[in-house]
Amino acid sequence: MNLFSEFTVGDVTGGIEPSSPIGILIIAIGILLTVGIPVLMILNGKKD
C-alpha cells in the first residue's frame, strides 16, 4: 500500500494566486523578512 500516492502536487486545488493582490502582499512580506531584516542587521550592527 502506497500512502504517498494520495498527496501529489497535481491534486492540490485552490490556494492563492501569486498575481492576486494578496499574493503580491505575501510575496512582498516574504522578501522583506528574508532580505530586508538581515541587511538592516548588517548595516546597523555592533559598532565599537
Backbone as CSV, one residue per row, in Angstrom:
resi,resn,N_x,N_y,N_z,CA_x,CA_y,CA_z,C_x,C_y,C_z
1,MET,0.847,-1.189,0.000,0.000,0.000,0.000,0.888,1.247,0.000
2,ASN,0.643,2.112,-0.944,1.435,3.336,-1.066,0.653,4.494,-0.453
3,LEU,1.109,4.973,0.699,0.402,6.047,1.395,0.614,7.413,0.752
4,PHE,1.720,7.566,0.018,2.035,8.873,-0.545,1.408,9.111,-1.913
5,SER,0.714,8.143,-2.466,0.125,8.326,-3.787,-1.054,9.285,-3.761
6,GLU,-1.657,9.487,-2.595,-2.805,10.386,-2.496,-2.391,11.851,-2.464
7,PHE,-1.164,12.133,-2.057,-0.733,13.501,-1.862,0.261,13.905,-2.945
8,THR,-0.218,14.088,-4.134,0.651,14.518,-5.224,0.410,15.995,-5.493
9,VAL,1.351,16.624,-6.152,1.257,18.054,-6.423,0.085,18.353,-7.354
10,GLY,-0.208,17.468,-8.270,-1.294,17.688,-9.212,-2.661,17.695,-8.568
11,ASP,-2.799,17.121,-7.395,-4.090,17.070,-6.736,-4.400,18.312,-5.916
12,VAL,-3.429,19.190,-5.755,-3.648,20.380,-4.943,-4.519,21.360,-5.723
13,THR,-5.616,21.763,-5.120,-6.508,22.738,-5.748,-6.692,23.917,-4.813
14,GLY,-7.089,25.035,-5.367,-7.306,26.220,-4.552,-6.008,26.929,-4.273
15,GLY,-5.973,27.629,-3.152,-4.780,28.382,-2.788,-4.881,29.808,-3.265
16,ILE,-3.786,30.509,-3.169,-3.743,31.929,-3.523,-2.924,32.081,-4.794
17,GLU,-3.478,32.805,-5.742,-2.748,33.092,-6.972,-1.658,34.120,-6.682
18,PRO,-0.428,33.879,-7.125,0.654,34.845,-6.866,0.412,36.206,-7.510
19,SER,-0.393,36.276,-8.553,-0.628,37.552,-9.224,-1.776,38.341,-8.609
20,SER,-2.470,37.768,-7.628,-3.559,38.498,-6.972,-2.962,39.484,-5.968
21,PRO,-3.731,40.486,-5.552,-3.189,41.470,-4.598,-2.702,40.847,-3.292
22,ILE,-3.416,39.874,-2.757,-2.984,39.239,-1.510,-1.736,38.387,-1.746
23,GLY,-1.633,37.788,-2.920,-0.436,37.016,-3.260,0.791,37.897,-3.363
24,ILE,0.627,39.055,-3.980,1.735,40.010,-4.091,2.135,40.508,-2.706
25,LEU,1.146,40.738,-1.834,1.438,41.173,-0.471,2.218,40.112,0.292
26,ILE,1.831,38.858,0.157,2.532,37.765,0.842,3.964,37.636,0.332
27,ILE,4.147,37.749,-0.974,5.491,37.678,-1.551,6.341,38.851,-1.073
28,ALA,5.752,40.049,-1.021,6.492,41.233,-0.569,6.904,41.088,0.894
29,ILE,6.019,40.575,1.735,6.358,40.363,3.144,7.474,39.331,3.260
30,GLY,7.415,38.282,2.449,8.469,37.268,2.472,9.812,37.826,2.067
31,ILE,9.836,38.653,1.036,11.096,39.264,0.598,11.613,40.213,1.676
32,LEU,10.705,40.979,2.291,11.112,41.898,3.347,11.743,41.153,4.520
33,LEU,11.147,40.039,4.904,11.656,39.291,6.047,12.960,38.568,5.738
34,THR,13.090,38.043,4.523,14.275,37.242,4.210,15.454,38.059,3.704
35,VAL,15.205,39.258,3.189,16.292,40.084,2.665,16.452,41.359,3.487
36,GLY,15.361,42.021,3.755,15.415,43.329,4.399,15.952,43.297,5.813
37,ILE,15.475,42.394,6.625,15.904,42.343,8.028,17.380,41.977,8.153
38,PRO,17.896,40.961,7.447,19.348,40.704,7.544,20.202,41.874,7.070
39,VAL,19.791,42.555,6.006,20.547,43.717,5.527,20.524,44.816,6.581
40,LEU,19.379,45.036,7.195,19.264,46.030,8.259,20.151,45.676,9.442
41,MET,20.204,44.401,9.782,21.048,43.967,10.903,22.528,44.130,10.564
42,ILE,22.905,43.899,9.323,24.299,44.072,8.921,24.679,45.554,8.939
43,LEU,23.819,46.415,8.415,24.137,47.831,8.350,24.132,48.491,9.724
44,ASN,23.239,48.077,10.590,23.140,48.658,11.938,23.698,47.708,12.980
45,GLY,24.749,47.016,12.623,25.326,46.022,13.522,26.066,46.656,14.673
46,LYS,26.797,45.813,15.371,27.548,46.259,16.536,28.635,47.231,16.118
47,LYS,28.615,48.396,16.768,29.607,49.421,16.472,30.505,49.598,17.692
48,ASP,31.800,49.488,17.460,32.760,49.620,18.576,33.286,51.041,18.662
